[in-house]
Amino acid sequence: MSMSRASRSQERLVVVGGDAAGMSAASQARRLKGPDELEIVAFERGHFTSYSACGIPYWVGGDVEDRDQLIARSPEEHRARGIDLRMRTEVTELDVEGGRVRSRDLESGAEAWTSYDKLVLATGAHPMRPSLPGIDAPGVHGVQTLDDGQALLDTLARTAGRRAVVIGAGYIGVEMAEALINRGYEVTVVNRGQEPMSTLDPDMGRLVHEAMEGLGITMVNDAEVTKILTGEDGRVRAVATEDAEYPADVVVLGIGVRPETALAEAAGLPLGDHKGLLTDLAMRVRGHENIWAGGDCVEVLDLVSGRERHIALGTHANKHGQVIGANVGGGYATFPGVVGTAVSKVCDLEIARTGLREKDARRAGLRFETVTIESTSRAGYYPGADPMKVKMLAERRTGRLLGVQIVGREGAAKRVDIAAVALTACMTVEQMTALDLGYAPPFSPVWDPILVAARKAVTAVRAGSTL
């Protein structure tokens, strides 16, 4: 039994989850308060801490040679900084009224209660596993943690066949499809959407579709998986839809993730429409003075639509952790929200988006204009100038920028950062045309593609405002 709160001289911070948000919070709190002031106990049920989950597809695909390259800080390094980090230990219950958590050592099975003065929930997210026959068969893998990535690599190493099916064509699905192609697999992607990358509008997703087929990936769109078929040995042998069967020696789930909030829900903590924890600007769980939450288990404010969203990204998780750690450590910091920026790639095709898609804008009740332009990454006469397509949404009448999607080759994706800043600043497309962006022929045409799109959007807004 752990020492009670009343018998301790210093405060105790308990952190549930040892990846980006949790350990960033613990580390920042430790910078602000020493061990004599603040005891920090952290629980992690896996084998690794502070790692890049976003890098797992590149490790599986061979672009990153060693798993440890994805680890920013080991358990030993955290402990050396005065954090009592308990690995392979799962928190199984939150007693909010009593200010304590129950944990179980996954190796020994031993259970114990640990009291807290302040609690940080950083439980992350879990891959969506639809309730399908055969979904739990050997050879079917979700990919969310380093443990998941290692389990997939172990399966690939001992499986003789070279046929892979990826279910879902979001970021993880597309990246894992390319990773498996790089490993010499015959890859089929089964996607229930109209085009891959549902975070893009279908007309932009079509460009991703073409690039994937160019890699040798078989794309099956508008298809719902109905079951996972297994062989006599119980292992996966195929993925079935209503119309067809696709042979598979390994299956990867790329359907997306959901917040890991079962503990929080059981404890009565507030959840949003996406089942993520709801917090205030300081990342404090709403209605609970001494509980904070961050990372993939929370919902955040979309600054463009004004609604709560669940976005599982390491960039946000690390920022959440910094904000939480500052507040736990006696300072003050806030996380105002996001605009929904993300980038990815398929081979050399770069994919980027920020803000709202057309259906997002409609759902938010916004009237808008849409423009699409084609330009190049550099001056047209400069060697290596590659084409790119930019799609821009602007609010009708006001001209406020609502969203940008970019698909192109080298130099395309990071241009979305210009739009992300403009969205955060609530700029209009007309204001954007005056942005003083860097120019030289090796880097951009005289009119950067973002500015070309903004100029066209200005014209569309003016024309739309007269209707």
C-alpha positions as CSV (number, residue, x, y, z in Angstrom):
1,M,0.0,0.0,0.0
2,S,1.4,3.4,-1.0
3,M,1.9,6.2,1.5
4,S,-1.2,8.3,2.0
5,R,-1.4,11.9,1.0
6,A,-1.7,13.1,4.5
7,S,1.6,11.5,5.6
8,R,3.7,12.9,2.8
9,S,5.6,16.3,3.0
10,Q,5.8,16.8,-0.8
11,E,3.1,16.6,-3.4
12,R,2.8,13.6,-5.7
13,L,2.1,13.7,-9.4
14,V,0.9,10.5,-11.0
15,V,1.2,10.2,-14.7
16,V,-0.7,7.4,-16.6
17,G,1.0,6.8,-19.9
18,G,4.7,7.0,-20.7
19,D,4.8,8.4,-24.3
20,A,4.8,11.9,-25.7
21,A,2.2,13.8,-23.6
22,G,2.8,11.9,-20.4
23,M,6.5,12.1,-20.2
24,S,6.7,15.6,-21.7
25,A,4.4,16.6,-18.8
26,A,6.5,14.8,-16.2
27,S,9.8,16.2,-17.6
28,Q,8.5,19.8,-17.7
29,A,7.1,19.5,-14.2
30,R,10.4,18.1,-13.0
31,R,12.3,21.1,-14.5
32,L,10.1,23.5,-12.5
33,K,10.0,21.5,-9.2
34,G,12.7,19.4,-7.7
35,P,12.2,16.0,-6.0
36,D,11.9,17.6,-2.5
37,E,8.8,19.6,-3.7
38,L,7.2,17.1,-6.2
39,E,7.4,13.4,-6.3
40,I,6.6,12.0,-9.8
41,V,5.3,8.5,-10.4
42,A,4.6,7.4,-14.0
43,F,3.0,4.2,-15.2
44,E,3.5,2.7,-18.7
45,R,2.1,-0.7,-19.7
46,G,4.3,-1.2,-22.7
47,H,8.1,-1.8,-23.1
48,F,9.0,1.7,-24.4
49,T,8.7,5.4,-23.5
50,S,8.9,8.7,-25.4
51,Y,9.0,7.3,-28.9
52,S,7.8,8.4,-32.3
53,A,4.7,6.4,-33.2
54,C,4.6,8.4,-36.5
55,G,7.9,6.8,-37.4
56,I,6.7,3.2,-37.2
57,P,5.7,2.8,-40.9
58,Y,9.2,4.0,-41.9
59,W,10.8,1.5,-39.5
60,V,8.6,-1.3,-40.8
61,G,9.4,-0.2,-44.4
62,G,13.2,-0.1,-43.8
63,D,13.7,3.6,-44.1
64,V,14.6,3.7,-40.4
65,E,17.0,0.8,-39.7
66,D,16.8,0.5,-36.0
67,R,13.8,0.7,-33.6
68,D,15.8,2.6,-31.0
69,Q,16.2,5.5,-33.5
70,L,12.5,6.2,-32.8
71,I,13.1,6.5,-29.0
72,A,13.7,10.0,-27.8
73,R,14.3,9.1,-24.1
74,S,14.6,5.7,-22.5
75,P,13.1,4.7,-19.1
76,E,16.6,4.9,-17.5
77,E,17.0,8.4,-18.7
78,H,13.7,9.4,-17.2
79,R,14.6,7.8,-13.9
80,A,17.9,9.6,-13.9
81,R,15.9,12.8,-13.9
82,G,14.0,11.9,-10.7
83,I,10.9,10.3,-12.2
84,D,9.7,7.1,-10.7
85,L,8.8,5.4,-14.0
86,R,7.2,2.0,-13.7
87,M,7.3,0.0,-16.9
88,R,5.0,-2.9,-17.9
89,T,2.6,-1.6,-15.3
90,E,-1.0,-0.9,-16.3
91,V,-3.4,1.4,-14.4
92,T,-6.7,-0.5,-14.1
93,E,-8.8,1.8,-12.1
94,L,-9.1,5.5,-11.2
95,D,-10.6,6.5,-7.8
96,V,-11.2,10.2,-8.4
97,E,-13.0,10.7,-5.1
98,G,-10.2,9.0,-3.1
99,G,-7.4,10.6,-5.2
100,R,-5.7,7.3,-6.1
101,V,-5.1,4.8,-8.9
102,R,-4.9,1.0,-9.0
103,S,-2.1,-0.5,-11.0
104,R,-1.2,-4.1,-12.0
105,D,2.4,-5.3,-12.7
106,L,1.9,-7.1,-16.0
107,E,4.9,-9.4,-15.3
108,S,4.1,-10.5,-11.7
109,G,0.3,-9.7,-11.6
110,A,0.8,-7.8,-8.3
111,E,-1.7,-5.0,-7.8
112,A,-1.4,-1.8,-5.7
113,W,-3.0,1.5,-5.0
114,T,-1.0,4.7,-5.5
115,S,-2.4,8.0,-4.1
116,Y,-1.9,11.3,-5.9
117,D,-2.3,15.0,-5.4
118,K,-2.2,15.7,-9.1
119,L,-3.0,13.3,-11.9
120,V,-2.1,13.4,-15.6
121,L,-4.0,11.1,-18.0
122,A,-2.0,10.4,-21.2
123,T,-3.5,7.1,-22.2
124,G,-3.2,7.7,-25.9
125,A,-5.4,6.0,-28.5
126,H,-6.0,2.5,-29.8
127,P,-6.4,1.2,-33.4
128,M,-10.0,0.7,-34.4
129,R,-10.8,-3.0,-34.7
130,P,-14.2,-3.6,-36.2
131,S,-16.3,-6.4,-34.8
132,L,-15.7,-8.8,-37.7
133,P,-15.4,-12.6,-37.8
134,G,-11.6,-13.4,-37.7
135,I,-10.5,-9.9,-36.7
136,D,-8.4,-11.4,-33.8
137,A,-6.8,-14.1,-35.9
138,P,-3.0,-14.4,-35.9
139,G,-1.5,-12.3,-38.7
140,V,-4.0,-9.3,-38.2
141,H,-2.2,-6.3,-36.8
142,G,-3.0,-2.8,-35.6
143,V,-0.1,-0.4,-35.7
144,Q,-0.1,2.2,-32.9
145,T,2.8,1.5,-30.5
146,L,6.4,0.3,-30.8
147,D,5.2,-3.0,-29.4
148,D,2.6,-3.2,-32.3
149,G,5.4,-2.4,-34.8
150,Q,7.6,-5.1,-33.4
151,A,4.8,-7.7,-33.4
152,L,4.2,-6.9,-37.1
153,L,7.8,-7.2,-38.0
154,D,8.0,-10.5,-36.1
155,T,5.0,-11.8,-38.2
156,L,6.6,-10.6,-41.4
157,A,9.8,-12.4,-40.5
158,R,8.2,-15.8,-39.9
159,T,5.5,-15.7,-42.7
160,A,6.5,-17.3,-45.9
161,G,3.8,-15.7,-48.1
162,R,4.2,-12.3,-49.6
163,R,0.6,-11.1,-49.9
164,A,-0.6,-8.2,-47.6
165,V,-4.0,-6.5,-47.3
166,V,-4.3,-3.2,-45.6
167,I,-7.8,-2.3,-44.4
168,G,-8.3,1.4,-44.6
169,A,-6.6,4.2,-46.5
170,G,-6.0,7.0,-44.0
171,Y,-2.5,8.1,-43.0
172,I,-1.5,4.9,-41.4
173,G,-3.1,2.7,-44.1
174,V,-1.4,4.6,-46.9
175,E,2.0,4.7,-45.1
176,M,1.8,1.0,-44.2
177,A,0.9,0.1,-47.8
178,E,4.1,1.8,-49.0
179,A,6.1,0.2,-46.2
180,L,5.0,-3.3,-47.2
181,I,5.6,-2.6,-50.9
182,N,9.2,-1.6,-49.9
183,R,9.5,-5.0,-48.2
184,G,8.6,-6.8,-51.4
185,Y,4.9,-7.6,-50.6
186,E,2.1,-7.7,-53.0
187,V,-0.3,-5.1,-51.4
188,T,-4.0,-4.6,-51.7
189,V,-5.7,-1.7,-49.9
190,V,-9.4,-2.1,-49.2
191,N,-11.0,1.2,-48.5
192,R,-14.6,2.0,-47.8
193,G,-14.3,5.6,-48.9
194,Q,-14.6,7.0,-52.4
195,E,-10.8,7.7,-52.6
196,P,-7.9,7.2,-50.2
197,M,-7.0,9.8,-47.6
198,S,-10.4,10.8,-46.4
199,T,-8.8,13.8,-44.8
200,L,-8.7,15.2,-48.3
201,D,-11.6,16.0,-50.6
202,P,-12.2,13.2,-53.1
203,D,-10.8,15.2,-56.1
204,M,-7.5,15.5,-54.3
205,G,-7.6,12.0,-52.9
206,R,-7.8,10.8,-56.5
207,L,-4.2,12.0,-57.0
208,V,-3.1,9.9,-54.1
209,H,-5.0,6.9,-55.6
210,E,-3.1,7.3,-58.9
211,A,0.3,7.5,-57.0
212,M,-0.5,4.4,-55.0
213,E,-1.3,2.4,-58.2
214,G,1.9,3.7,-59.7
215,L,3.8,2.0,-56.8
216,G,2.1,-1.3,-57.7
217,I,-0.5,-1.1,-54.9
218,T,-4.0,-2.4,-55.8
219,M,-6.6,0.0,-54.6
220,V,-10.1,-1.2,-53.9
221,N,-12.4,1.7,-53.0
222,D,-16.1,1.8,-52.0
223,A,-15.6,-1.6,-50.4
224,E,-16.7,-2.7,-46.9
225,V,-14.8,-5.6,-45.3
226,T,-17.3,-8.2,-44.0
227,K,-14.9,-10.8,-42.5
228,I,-11.4,-12.1,-42.1
229,L,-11.0,-15.6,-43.5
230,T,-8.7,-18.0,-41.7
231,G,-7.0,-21.3,-42.8
232,E,-6.9,-24.6,-41.0
233,D,-4.0,-23.4,-38.9
234,G,-6.2,-20.5,-37.6
235,R,-4.1,-17.8,-39.3
236,V,-5.4,-15.2,-41.6
237,R,-5.7,-16.3,-45.3
238,A,-7.9,-13.7,-46.9
239,V,-10.0,-10.5,-46.5
240,A,-13.6,-10.7,-47.7
241,T,-15.9,-8.0,-48.9
242,E,-19.5,-8.5,-50.2
243,D,-18.2,-8.8,-53.7
244,A,-14.7,-10.5,-53.5
245,E,-12.0,-12.1,-51.5
246,Y,-8.4,-10.8,-51.3
247,P,-5.7,-13.4,-50.4
248,A,-3.6,-12.3,-47.4
249,D,-0.7,-13.7,-45.5
250,V,-0.7,-10.6,-43.2
251,V,-3.4,-8.0,-42.6
252,V,-2.7,-4.5,-41.3
253,L,-5.5,-2.3,-39.9
254,G,-5.3,1.3,-41.1
255,I,-8.8,2.3,-40.2
256,G,-7.9,4.9,-37.7
257,V,-7.7,5.3,-33.9
258,R,-10.0,6.0,-31.1
259,P,-9.2,7.7,-27.8
260,E,-8.2,5.3,-25.0
261,T,-10.6,6.6,-22.4
262,A,-12.2,3.5,-20.9
263,L,-10.6,4.2,-17.5
264,A,-11.7,7.9,-17.6
265,E,-15.2,6.9,-18.7
266,A,-15.5,4.4,-15.8
267,A,-14.4,7.1,-13.4
268,G,-17.1,9.5,-14.7
269,L,-14.7,12.0,-16.3
270,P,-16.3,14.1,-19.1
271,L,-15.9,12.9,-22.7
272,G,-16.8,14.5,-26.0
273,D,-18.7,13.3,-29.0
274,H,-15.5,11.4,-30.2
275,K,-15.1,9.8,-26.8
276,G,-12.0,11.9,-26.0
277,L,-11.5,13.7,-22.7
278,L,-12.7,17.3,-22.5
279,T,-10.3,19.8,-21.1
280,D,-10.0,23.6,-20.6
281,L,-7.3,25.7,-22.2
282,A,-4.8,24.7,-19.5
283,M,-5.5,21.0,-20.4
284,R,-7.2,20.5,-17.1
285,V,-10.0,18.0,-17.2
286,R,-13.3,20.0,-17.1
287,G,-14.7,20.1,-13.6
288,H,-11.6,18.5,-11.9
289,E,-9.1,20.9,-10.3
290,N,-6.2,18.4,-10.0
291,I,-6.6,16.2,-13.1
292,W,-5.1,17.0,-16.5
293,A,-5.2,15.1,-19.8
294,G,-3.3,15.4,-23.0
295,G,-2.3,13.6,-26.2
296,D,-4.4,11.2,-28.3
297,C,-6.9,10.6,-25.4
298,V,-8.3,14.2,-25.6
299,E,-10.5,16.3,-27.9
300,V,-9.3,19.7,-28.9
301,L,-10.8,22.9,-30.2
302,D,-10.8,23.3,-34.0
303,L,-10.1,27.0,-34.4
304,V,-11.6,27.1,-37.8
305,S,-15.0,25.4,-37.2
306,G,-15.2,26.2,-33.5
307,R,-16.0,22.5,-32.7
308,E,-14.2,19.9,-30.7
309,R,-12.2,17.3,-32.7
310,H,-10.1,14.3,-32.0
311,I,-6.7,14.5,-33.8
312,A,-4.0,12.0,-32.9
313,L,-0.7,13.6,-33.7
314,G,2.6,13.6,-31.9
315,T,3.0,17.3,-32.4
316,H,-0.1,18.1,-30.4
317,A,0.8,15.5,-27.7
318,N,4.1,17.0,-27.0
319,K,2.6,20.5,-26.8
320,H,-0.1,19.2,-24.5
321,G,2.6,17.7,-22.3
322,Q,4.5,21.0,-22.1
323,V,1.4,22.9,-21.2
324,I,0.4,20.4,-18.5
325,G,3.9,20.2,-17.0
326,A,4.0,24.0,-16.8
327,N,0.7,24.1,-15.0
328,V,1.4,21.2,-12.7
329,G,4.8,22.7,-11.9
330,G,3.3,26.0,-10.7
331,G,3.5,28.1,-13.9
332,Y,0.7,28.8,-16.4
333,A,0.4,27.8,-20.0
334,T,-2.5,27.2,-22.4
335,F,-3.2,25.2,-25.6
336,P,-5.6,27.3,-27.6
337,G,-6.5,24.7,-30.2
338,V,-5.6,23.4,-33.7
339,V,-6.4,24.1,-37.3
340,G,-5.9,20.5,-38.4
341,T,-2.6,20.5,-40.2
342,A,-1.1,17.2,-41.4
343,V,1.4,16.0,-44.0
344,S,2.2,12.6,-45.4
345,K,3.7,11.0,-48.6
346,V,3.3,8.2,-51.0
347,C,6.8,7.5,-52.5
348,D,7.8,11.0,-53.8
349,L,4.2,12.3,-53.8
350,E,3.7,14.8,-51.0
351,I,0.3,15.3,-49.4
352,A,-0.7,18.1,-47.1
353,R,-3.9,19.6,-45.6
354,T,-5.0,22.1,-43.1
355,G,-8.3,23.6,-42.1
356,L,-11.7,22.3,-43.4
357,R,-12.6,20.0,-46.2
358,E,-15.8,20.8,-48.2
359,K,-17.9,18.5,-46.1
360,D,-16.5,20.0,-42.9
361,A,-17.4,23.5,-44.0
362,R,-20.9,22.3,-44.9
363,R,-21.3,20.5,-41.6
364,A,-20.3,23.7,-39.8
365,G,-23.0,25.6,-41.7
366,L,-20.5,27.7,-43.7
367,R,-21.1,29.1,-47.2
368,F,-17.8,29.0,-49.1
369,E,-16.1,29.1,-52.4
370,T,-13.6,26.6,-53.7
371,V,-10.7,27.0,-56.2
372,T,-8.0,24.7,-57.4
373,I,-4.8,25.7,-59.2
374,E,-1.9,23.9,-60.7
375,S,1.6,25.4,-60.4
376,T,5.2,24.3,-59.9
377,S,7.5,24.0,-56.9
378,R,10.1,26.2,-58.5
379,A,10.4,28.6,-61.3
380,G,9.2,26.8,-64.4
381,Y,12.6,27.2,-66.2
382,Y,14.6,26.0,-63.2
383,P,15.7,22.3,-63.2
384,G,13.6,20.1,-61.0
385,A,10.4,22.2,-61.2
386,D,7.7,19.7,-60.3
387,P,3.9,20.2,-60.7
388,M,1.7,20.6,-57.7
389,K,-2.0,21.1,-57.2
390,V,-3.4,23.4,-54.5
391,K,-7.1,23.5,-53.4
392,M,-8.3,26.4,-51.3
393,L,-11.6,27.0,-49.5
394,A,-12.7,30.6,-48.5
395,E,-15.8,31.8,-46.8
396,R,-18.3,33.5,-49.1
397,R,-18.6,37.3,-48.5
398,T,-16.0,37.6,-45.8
399,G,-13.2,35.8,-47.7
400,R,-11.9,34.2,-44.6
401,L,-9.5,31.3,-45.4
402,L,-11.2,28.0,-44.4
403,G,-8.8,25.3,-45.7
404,V,-6.0,24.3,-48.0
405,Q,-5.0,20.9,-49.5
406,I,-1.8,20.4,-51.5
407,V,-0.6,17.4,-53.5
408,G,2.7,17.5,-55.4
409,R,6.3,16.5,-55.5
410,E,9.3,17.8,-53.7
411,G,8.7,21.1,-52.0
412,A,4.9,20.8,-52.0
413,A,3.9,19.6,-48.5
414,K,5.5,22.1,-46.2
415,R,3.9,25.0,-48.1
416,V,0.8,24.1,-46.1
417,D,2.5,25.7,-43.1
418,I,1.8,29.1,-44.7
419,A,-1.8,28.3,-44.8
420,A,-1.8,27.0,-41.2
421,V,-0.4,30.3,-40.0
422,A,-3.0,32.2,-42.0
423,L,-5.8,30.1,-40.6
424,T,-4.5,30.6,-37.0
425,A,-4.4,34.4,-37.7
426,C,-8.0,34.3,-39.2
427,M,-6.6,35.9,-42.4
428,T,-8.7,36.5,-45.5
429,V,-7.6,35.2,-48.8
430,E,-7.2,38.8,-49.9
431,Q,-4.8,39.5,-47.0
432,M,-2.9,36.4,-48.0
433,T,-2.1,37.8,-51.4
434,A,0.1,40.4,-49.8
435,L,2.2,38.0,-47.8
436,D,5.9,38.6,-48.2
437,L,7.0,35.1,-49.0
438,G,10.6,34.1,-49.9
439,Y,11.4,33.9,-53.6
440,A,14.3,32.7,-55.7
441,P,14.0,30.4,-58.8
442,P,15.3,27.3,-57.0
443,F,12.6,27.6,-54.4
444,S,9.5,29.1,-55.9
445,P,7.9,30.7,-58.9
446,V,7.6,34.5,-58.6
447,W,4.0,33.9,-57.4
448,D,4.1,31.1,-54.9
449,P,1.5,28.4,-55.5
450,I,-0.2,29.4,-52.2
451,L,-0.5,33.0,-53.4
452,V,-1.8,31.9,-56.9
453,A,-4.5,30.0,-55.1
454,A,-5.3,32.9,-52.8
455,R,-5.6,35.3,-55.8
456,K,-8.0,33.0,-57.5
457,A,-10.0,32.6,-54.3
458,V,-10.3,36.4,-54.0
459,T,-11.9,36.4,-57.5
460,A,-14.2,33.6,-56.6
461,V,-15.3,35.3,-53.3
462,R,-16.0,38.6,-55.1
463,A,-18.0,36.8,-57.8
464,G,-19.9,34.7,-55.2
465,S,-20.7,37.7,-53.1
466,T,-22.7,39.2,-56.0
467,L,-25.0,36.2,-56.2
